[in-house]
Amino acid sequence: MNSEQDMALQQEKFRQQFLKIQSEKGVYLGEYKERVLAGLTKSQIIEDDIYPEIIACLKDKRAYLLKMSRDVELKKLKPYITEAENHKLKYQLVDGLEYVGEIGLVVVAKEALSENIENIIIRDMDQDFIDAGLGEVFSKNRGRKIDAECYEKVEELLPEHLGDFKKLNFFDRLIGRKCPICGK
């Protein structure tokens, strides 16, 4: 009787583990979590620029497949598709009722990874600016010219992102350009 109970408990444990793994596949666009190198949420793909971390993963020798959700506009996915093609990687657009959650893109390895990646989803680009107290508006204006006051804030609080901005100069002011952050 005891061995029957042990066997029943073992079967239940196996069943629970199997169900957990199957539900994980729905989160990671049909892939096992153990094979995912990195991912982005749908909102990260839609709202932000291209993530260099994803480009680096596509260059990783373990990368095999770029999988993307059809819920995201193709125009936003195109830079990642182009990069995958440049590195001779397969890519796939997927949709289906079994995919749950906010993940919109994953870079997948052919085999299970030997190391366990804690944060599969890449940290949002805006988060550094939000954490520093600058707000999302700074992040959304990377690559643009900003006034000296805003430039100094970046220099003081996030010097590693200083290269993302340029200062408005005399000529810019003369032709009427204003800072996209503060409006000055």
CYANA upper distance limits for C-alpha pairs under 8 A (distance plus 0.5 A):
  1 MET  CA      5 GLN  CA      6.84
  2 ASN  CA      6 ASP  CA      6.70
  3 SER  CA      7 MET  CA      6.55
  4 GLU  CA      8 ALA  CA      6.60
  5 GLN  CA      9 LEU  CA      6.57
  6 ASP  CA     10 GLN  CA      6.56
  7 MET  CA     11 GLN  CA      6.59
  8 ALA  CA     12 GLU  CA      6.66
  9 LEU  CA     13 LYS  CA      6.59
 10 GLN  CA     14 PHE  CA      6.67
 11 GLN  CA     15 ARG  CA      6.59
 12 GLU  CA     16 GLN  CA      6.64
 13 LYS  CA     17 GLN  CA      6.73
 14 PHE  CA     18 PHE  CA      6.60
 15 ARG  CA     19 LEU  CA      6.66
 16 GLN  CA     20 LYS  CA      6.66
 17 GLN  CA     21 ILE  CA      6.77
 18 PHE  CA     22 GLN  CA      6.69
 19 LEU  CA     23 SER  CA      6.60
 20 LYS  CA     24 GLU  CA      6.67
 21 ILE  CA     25 LYS  CA      6.95
 21 ILE  CA     32 TYR  CA      7.70
 22 GLN  CA     26 GLY  CA      7.43
 23 SER  CA     27 VAL  CA      7.35
 24 GLU  CA     28 TYR  CA      6.96
 24 GLU  CA     31 GLU  CA      8.39
 24 GLU  CA     32 TYR  CA      7.17
 24 GLU  CA     33 LYS  CA      7.14
 25 LYS  CA     29 LEU  CA      6.84
 25 LYS  CA     30 GLY  CA      4.98
 25 LYS  CA     31 GLU  CA      5.37
 25 LYS  CA     32 TYR  CA      5.64
 25 LYS  CA     33 LYS  CA      7.41
 25 LYS  CA     99 TYR  CA      8.34
 26 GLY  CA     30 GLY  CA      5.72
 26 GLY  CA     31 GLU  CA      8.00
 26 GLY  CA     98 GLU  CA      6.07
 26 GLY  CA     99 TYR  CA      4.82
 26 GLY  CA    100 VAL  CA      6.07
 27 VAL  CA     99 TYR  CA      6.31
 27 VAL  CA    100 VAL  CA      5.66
 27 VAL  CA    101 GLY  CA      6.20
 27 VAL  CA    102 GLU  CA      8.40
 27 VAL  CA    103 ILE  CA      7.34
 28 TYR  CA     32 TYR  CA      7.40
 28 TYR  CA     33 LYS  CA      7.12
 28 TYR  CA     36 VAL  CA      8.29
 28 TYR  CA     99 TYR  CA      8.06
 28 TYR  CA    103 ILE  CA      7.13
 28 TYR  CA    106 VAL  CA      7.50
 29 LEU  CA     67 LYS  CA      7.64
 29 LEU  CA     68 MET  CA      8.03
 29 LEU  CA     69 SER  CA      7.78
 29 LEU  CA     94 VAL  CA      7.75
 29 LEU  CA     99 TYR  CA      6.24
 29 LEU  CA    103 ILE  CA      7.88
 29 LEU  CA    104 GLY  CA      8.29
 29 LEU  CA    105 LEU  CA      8.31
 29 LEU  CA    106 VAL  CA      8.03
 30 GLY  CA     99 TYR  CA      7.47
 31 GLU  CA     35 ARG  CA      7.53
 31 GLU  CA     36 VAL  CA      7.75
 31 GLU  CA    108 VAL  CA      8.16
 32 TYR  CA     36 VAL  CA      7.46
 34 GLU  CA    112 ALA  CA      5.54
 34 GLU  CA    113 LEU  CA      6.31
 34 GLU  CA    116 ASN  CA      7.73
 35 ARG  CA    108 VAL  CA      6.06
 35 ARG  CA    109 ALA  CA      5.60
 35 ARG  CA    110 LYS  CA      7.37
 35 ARG  CA    111 GLU  CA      6.57
 35 ARG  CA    112 ALA  CA      5.03
 35 ARG  CA    113 LEU  CA      6.20
 36 VAL  CA    106 VAL  CA      7.00
 36 VAL  CA    107 VAL  CA      6.38
 36 VAL  CA    108 VAL  CA      5.04
 36 VAL  CA    109 ALA  CA      6.72
 36 VAL  CA    113 LEU  CA      8.40
 36 VAL  CA    120 ILE  CA      7.63
 37 LEU  CA     57 CYS  CA      7.34
 37 LEU  CA     63 ALA  CA      7.98
 37 LEU  CA    106 VAL  CA      7.87
 37 LEU  CA    107 VAL  CA      5.99
 37 LEU  CA    108 VAL  CA      6.18
 37 LEU  CA    109 ALA  CA      7.12
 37 LEU  CA    113 LEU  CA      8.48
 37 LEU  CA    117 ILE  CA      7.95
 37 LEU  CA    120 ILE  CA      7.08
 38 ALA  CA     54 ILE  CA      7.32
 38 ALA  CA     57 CYS  CA      7.55
 38 ALA  CA    106 VAL  CA      6.23
 38 ALA  CA    107 VAL  CA      5.95
 38 ALA  CA    108 VAL  CA      8.06
 38 ALA  CA    119 ASN  CA      8.50
 38 ALA  CA    120 ILE  CA      5.19
 38 ALA  CA    121 ILE  CA      6.33
 38 ALA  CA    122 ILE  CA      7.15
 39 GLY  CA     54 ILE  CA      7.96
 39 GLY  CA    103 ILE  CA      7.46
 39 GLY  CA    104 GLY  CA      8.02
 39 GLY  CA    105 LEU  CA      5.85
 39 GLY  CA    106 VAL  CA      4.69
 39 GLY  CA    107 VAL  CA      6.80
 39 GLY  CA    120 ILE  CA      6.28
 39 GLY  CA    121 ILE  CA      5.11
 39 GLY  CA    122 ILE  CA      6.64
 40 LEU  CA     44 GLN  CA      6.63
 40 LEU  CA     45 ILE  CA      7.21
 40 LEU  CA    103 ILE  CA      6.37
 40 LEU  CA    104 GLY  CA      6.39
 40 LEU  CA    105 LEU  CA      5.76
 40 LEU  CA    106 VAL  CA      7.14
 40 LEU  CA    121 ILE  CA      5.89
 40 LEU  CA    122 ILE  CA      6.50
 41 THR  CA     45 ILE  CA      7.05
 41 THR  CA    102 GLU  CA      5.76
 41 THR  CA    103 ILE  CA      4.66
 41 THR  CA    104 GLY  CA      5.43
 41 THR  CA    105 LEU  CA      7.26
 41 THR  CA    121 ILE  CA      7.73
 42 LYS  CA     46 ILE  CA      6.74
 42 LYS  CA     71 ASP  CA      8.33
 42 LYS  CA     72 VAL  CA      6.94
 42 LYS  CA    102 GLU  CA      6.29
 42 LYS  CA    103 ILE  CA      6.20
 42 LYS  CA    104 GLY  CA      4.86
 42 LYS  CA    105 LEU  CA      7.86
 43 SER  CA     47 GLU  CA      6.29
 43 SER  CA     48 ASP  CA      8.49
 43 SER  CA    102 GLU  CA      8.28
 44 GLN  CA     48 ASP  CA      6.04
 44 GLN  CA    124 ASP  CA      7.11
 45 ILE  CA     49 ASP  CA      7.93
 45 ILE  CA     50 ILE  CA      8.08
 45 ILE  CA     72 VAL  CA      8.15
 45 ILE  CA     76 LYS  CA      6.96
 45 ILE  CA     77 LEU  CA      7.88
 45 ILE  CA    104 GLY  CA      7.88
 46 ILE  CA     72 VAL  CA      7.60
 46 ILE  CA     73 GLU  CA      8.25
 46 ILE  CA     76 LYS  CA      6.72
 48 ASP  CA    125 MET  CA      7.66
 48 ASP  CA    140 LYS  CA      8.00
 50 ILE  CA     79 PRO  CA      7.81
 50 ILE  CA     80 TYR  CA      8.26
 51 TYR  CA     55 ILE  CA      7.24
 51 TYR  CA    125 MET  CA      8.34
 52 PRO  CA     56 ALA  CA      6.62
 53 GLU  CA     57 CYS  CA      6.76
 53 GLU  CA    122 ILE  CA      7.82
 54 ILE  CA     58 LEU  CA      6.72
 54 ILE  CA    107 VAL  CA      7.99
 55 ILE  CA     59 LYS  CA      6.99
 55 ILE  CA     80 TYR  CA      7.93
 55 ILE  CA     83 GLU  CA      7.51
 56 ALA  CA     60 ASP  CA      6.93
 57 CYS  CA     63 ALA  CA      7.19
 57 CYS  CA    107 VAL  CA      7.38
 58 LEU  CA     63 ALA  CA      6.32
 58 LEU  CA     66 LEU  CA      8.34
 58 LEU  CA     83 GLU  CA      7.91
 58 LEU  CA     84 ALA  CA      6.83
 58 LEU  CA     87 HIS  CA      7.67
 58 LEU  CA     89 LEU  CA      8.28
 58 LEU  CA    107 VAL  CA      7.39
 59 LYS  CA     63 ALA  CA      7.62
 59 LYS  CA     87 HIS  CA      7.17
 62 ARG  CA    109 ALA  CA      5.80
 62 ARG  CA    110 LYS  CA      7.51
 63 ALA  CA     89 LEU  CA      8.03
 63 ALA  CA    107 VAL  CA      7.04
 63 ALA  CA    108 VAL  CA      6.25
 63 ALA  CA    109 ALA  CA      5.13
 63 ALA  CA    110 LYS  CA      7.56
 64 TYR  CA     89 LEU  CA      6.34
 64 TYR  CA     90 LYS  CA      7.09
 64 TYR  CA    107 VAL  CA      8.04
 64 TYR  CA    108 VAL  CA      6.28
 64 TYR  CA    109 ALA  CA      5.45
 64 TYR  CA    110 LYS  CA      5.98
 65 LEU  CA     89 LEU  CA      6.34
 65 LEU  CA     90 LYS  CA      5.38
 65 LEU  CA     91 TYR  CA      5.90
 65 LEU  CA     92 GLN  CA      8.02
 65 LEU  CA    107 VAL  CA      6.43
 65 LEU  CA    108 VAL  CA      5.58
 65 LEU  CA    109 ALA  CA      7.20
 65 LEU  CA    110 LYS  CA      8.19
 66 LEU  CA     81 ILE  CA      8.28
 66 LEU  CA     84 ALA  CA      7.46
 66 LEU  CA     89 LEU  CA      7.71
 66 LEU  CA     90 LYS  CA      6.80
 66 LEU  CA     91 TYR  CA      4.96
 66 LEU  CA     92 GLN  CA      6.81
 66 LEU  CA    105 LEU  CA      7.75
 66 LEU  CA    106 VAL  CA      6.46
 66 LEU  CA    107 VAL  CA      5.22
 66 LEU  CA    108 VAL  CA      6.73
 67 LYS  CA     91 TYR  CA      6.15
 67 LYS  CA     92 GLN  CA      5.36
 67 LYS  CA     93 LEU  CA      6.51
 67 LYS  CA     94 VAL  CA      7.64
 67 LYS  CA    105 LEU  CA      6.15
 67 LYS  CA    106 VAL  CA      5.81
 67 LYS  CA    107 VAL  CA      6.92
 67 LYS  CA    108 VAL  CA      7.92
 68 MET  CA     72 VAL  CA      8.48
 68 MET  CA     77 LEU  CA      8.19
 68 MET  CA     91 TYR  CA      8.25
 68 MET  CA     92 GLN  CA      6.70
 68 MET  CA     93 LEU  CA      5.36
 68 MET  CA     94 VAL  CA      6.61
 68 MET  CA    104 GLY  CA      6.07
 68 MET  CA    105 LEU  CA      4.82
 68 MET  CA    106 VAL  CA      7.05
 69 SER  CA     93 LEU  CA      6.11
 69 SER  CA     94 VAL  CA      5.56
 69 SER  CA     95 ASP  CA      6.41
 69 SER  CA    103 ILE  CA      8.30
 69 SER  CA    104 GLY  CA      5.41
 69 SER  CA    105 LEU  CA      6.80
 70 ARG  CA     74 LEU  CA      8.13
 70 ARG  CA     93 LEU  CA      6.21
 70 ARG  CA     94 VAL  CA      6.13
 70 ARG  CA     95 ASP  CA      6.07
 71 ASP  CA     95 ASP  CA      7.79
 71 ASP  CA    104 GLY  CA      8.04
 72 VAL  CA     76 LYS  CA      7.56
 72 VAL  CA     77 LEU  CA      7.73
 72 VAL  CA    104 GLY  CA      7.45
 73 GLU  CA     77 LEU  CA      7.27
 74 LEU  CA     78 LYS  CA      6.46
 77 LEU  CA     81 ILE  CA      6.79
 78 LYS  CA     82 THR  CA      6.53
 79 PRO  CA     83 GLU  CA      6.72
 80 TYR  CA     84 ALA  CA      6.63
 81 ILE  CA     85 GLU  CA      6.69
 81 ILE  CA     91 TYR  CA      7.35
 82 THR  CA     86 ASN  CA      6.70
 83 GLU  CA     87 HIS  CA      6.97
 84 ALA  CA     88 LYS  CA      6.70
 84 ALA  CA     89 LEU  CA      5.51
 84 ALA  CA     90 LYS  CA      7.40
 84 ALA  CA     91 TYR  CA      7.43
 85 GLU  CA     89 LEU  CA      6.24
 85 GLU  CA     90 LYS  CA      7.79
 95 ASP  CA     99 TYR  CA      7.67
109 ALA  CA    113 LEU  CA      7.84
123 ARG  CA    127 GLN  CA      7.68
124 ASP  CA    128 ASP  CA      8.49
125 MET  CA    129 PHE  CA      8.49
125 MET  CA    139 SER  CA      7.67
126 ASP  CA    130 ILE  CA      6.76
126 ASP  CA    135 GLY  CA      8.24
126 ASP  CA    136 GLU  CA      6.06
126 ASP  CA    139 SER  CA      5.87
126 ASP  CA    140 LYS  CA      8.12
127 GLN  CA    131 ASP  CA      6.38
127 GLN  CA    136 GLU  CA      8.25
128 ASP  CA    132 ALA  CA      6.69
129 PHE  CA    133 GLY  CA      6.87
129 PHE  CA    134 LEU  CA      5.71
129 PHE  CA    135 GLY  CA      5.93
129 PHE  CA    136 GLU  CA      6.73
129 PHE  CA    138 PHE  CA      7.23
129 PHE  CA    139 SER  CA      6.70
129 PHE  CA    158 LEU  CA      8.07
130 ILE  CA    134 LEU  CA      6.17
130 ILE  CA    135 GLY  CA      4.92
130 ILE  CA    136 GLU  CA      6.45
131 ASP  CA    135 GLY  CA      8.33
132 ALA  CA    157 LEU  CA      6.64
132 ALA  CA    158 LEU  CA      7.54
134 LEU  CA    138 PHE  CA      6.92
134 LEU  CA    153 LYS  CA      8.40
134 LEU  CA    154 VAL  CA      8.42
135 GLY  CA    139 SER  CA      7.87
136 GLU  CA    140 LYS  CA      6.71
137 VAL  CA    141 ASN  CA      6.88
137 VAL  CA    181 ILE  CA      6.85
138 PHE  CA    142 ARG  CA      7.11
138 PHE  CA    181 ILE  CA      7.08
141 ASN  CA    180 PRO  CA      7.50
141 ASN  CA    181 ILE  CA      7.81
142 ARG  CA    164 ASP  CA      5.70
142 ARG  CA    165 PHE  CA      6.29
143 GLY  CA    164 ASP  CA      5.63
143 GLY  CA    165 PHE  CA      5.71
143 GLY  CA    166 LYS  CA      7.78
144 ARG  CA    164 ASP  CA      8.19
144 ARG  CA    165 PHE  CA      6.14
144 ARG  CA    166 LYS  CA      6.82
144 ARG  CA    180 PRO  CA      8.45
145 LYS  CA    165 PHE  CA      6.39
145 LYS  CA    166 LYS  CA      5.03
145 LYS  CA    167 LYS  CA      5.65
145 LYS  CA    168 LEU  CA      5.72
145 LYS  CA    179 CYS  CA      7.29
145 LYS  CA    180 PRO  CA      8.36
146 ILE  CA    150 CYS  CA      6.83
146 ILE  CA    151 TYR  CA      6.79
146 ILE  CA    165 PHE  CA      7.35
146 ILE  CA    166 LYS  CA      6.69
146 ILE  CA    167 LYS  CA      5.62
146 ILE  CA    168 LEU  CA      5.89
146 ILE  CA    178 LYS  CA      8.07
146 ILE  CA    179 CYS  CA      5.16
146 ILE  CA    180 PRO  CA      7.09
146 ILE  CA    181 ILE  CA      7.53
147 ASP  CA    151 TYR  CA      6.65
147 ASP  CA    167 LYS  CA      6.13
147 ASP  CA    168 LEU  CA      5.76
147 ASP  CA    178 LYS  CA      8.10
147 ASP  CA    179 CYS  CA      5.91
147 ASP  CA    184 LYS  CA      7.62
148 ALA  CA    152 GLU  CA      6.57
148 ALA  CA    167 LYS  CA      6.56
148 ALA  CA    168 LEU  CA      7.66
149 GLU  CA    153 LYS  CA      6.99
150 CYS  CA    154 VAL  CA      6.99
150 CYS  CA    181 ILE  CA      7.99
150 CYS  CA    182 CYS  CA      8.06
151 TYR  CA    155 GLU  CA      6.66
151 TYR  CA    162 LEU  CA      8.14
151 TYR  CA    165 PHE  CA      7.84
151 TYR  CA    166 LYS  CA      8.12
151 TYR  CA    167 LYS  CA      7.11
152 GLU  CA    156 GLU  CA      6.53
153 LYS  CA    157 LEU  CA      6.45
153 LYS  CA    158 LEU  CA      8.33
154 VAL  CA    158 LEU  CA      5.54
154 VAL  CA    159 PRO  CA      6.58
154 VAL  CA    161 HIS  CA      7.61
154 VAL  CA    162 LEU  CA      6.65
155 GLU  CA    159 PRO  CA      5.07
155 GLU  CA    161 HIS  CA      8.45
155 GLU  CA    162 LEU  CA      6.40
158 LEU  CA    162 LEU  CA      7.43
161 HIS  CA    165 PHE  CA      8.12
168 LEU  CA    172 ASP  CA      6.33
168 LEU  CA    173 ARG  CA      7.56
168 LEU  CA    177 ARG  CA      8.38
168 LEU  CA    178 LYS  CA      8.42
168 LEU  CA    179 CYS  CA      7.93
169 ASN  CA    173 ARG  CA      6.93
170 PHE  CA    174 LEU  CA      6.63
171 PHE  CA    175 ILE  CA      6.88
172 ASP  CA    176 GLY  CA      6.91
172 ASP  CA    177 ARG  CA      5.79
172 ASP  CA    178 LYS  CA      8.44
173 ARG  CA    177 ARG  CA      5.83
173 ARG  CA    178 LYS  CA      7.52
178 LYS  CA    183 GLY  CA      6.05
178 LYS  CA    184 LYS  CA      5.90
179 CYS  CA    183 GLY  CA      5.38
179 CYS  CA    184 LYS  CA      5.93
